[in-house]
Amino acid sequence: MPVSAAVTAIGLVVMWSSGFIGAELGTREAAADTLLMWRFLAAAAVLGGAWALLRRRRPRPRAIAEQAVIGALSQGGYLGGIVWSVGLGVPSGTSALIAALQPLAAGALAGRLLGETVSPRQWAGLAIGLGGVALVVQGDLSAGPATAPAWAYGLPFAAMAALLAASFLERKVRAPLDPVDAIPLHCLVSAVLFTGVAVAGGHAAPPAGGGFWGAVVWTVLLSTVGGYGFYWLSLRRNGVTGTSALIYLTPPTTLVWAYAMFGDAPGWTALAGMAVCVIGVTAATMRRRPDRSAQLAEDPVRDRAVSRVPAE
């Protein structure tokens, strides 16, 4: 794997996982919609201001329309579904496991919609990765009967589908934008959506404590700029299937974050699940080396060079 691809993969996994920690930090201080509202208001202000100052160019109207839909799905739909389900009582591990179905769904659809070939080895890696995720969140799944209403379990499915739809749309847009241009627009759309939700629910006023604003800074810098920045970069470099496979590594990495910040030590089952996830993702994302002998046999330049060598 090239160094740039490795850095992109590591950055995606680490930064995407930080969102779960930021959500826990923020929801200790305020309601979920309050955190989401101020997270994206701050992100839109910071990133929009930086974009206006440094980029100084206006995207085409078609690009704005396309990215507005992608932002509403990838941030509004995904984060809204996950956070709302947890707020209703769905265990976070269950939400993570449902969201981790995304790579399998991506593999099933990528060939038909995008022409991306998913090899048997990749399918095996995706299946192994899902098993690893199940091991990681087993403790959450067996913690006892959940108090959430039955319909709340559909929200993580909707969140997964929203992020997957945004990923496919980004690959098919007719006026593509660099992540530097697209993410500020995504944040603006999400700020409008979540502000409307928070105002309607009477949760717009932020708490006065500094812990809440620390969570806002965390989610803006690490989860929004870092997480979504690496996600869209990986999507362009690695495709939908390769990028989605890396999502399998986010539940184990979240456990490492939780241990470092909250002292929540993972059990042996979770550690085993981490190892299985790494094996599955390696199988799903490792690029097949081309057959060197076939390349040499089909190289017309080499053939011409050989033809000029006099026989001994």
PyMOL commands that set and color helices and strands:
alter all, ss='L'
color gray80, all
select helices_A, chain A and resi 3-27+32-54+61-87+92-99+102-114+120-136+138-141+150-172+179-201+210-262+268-285+292-297+300-307
alter helices_A, ss='H'
color red, helices_A
deselect
rebuild
show_as cartoon
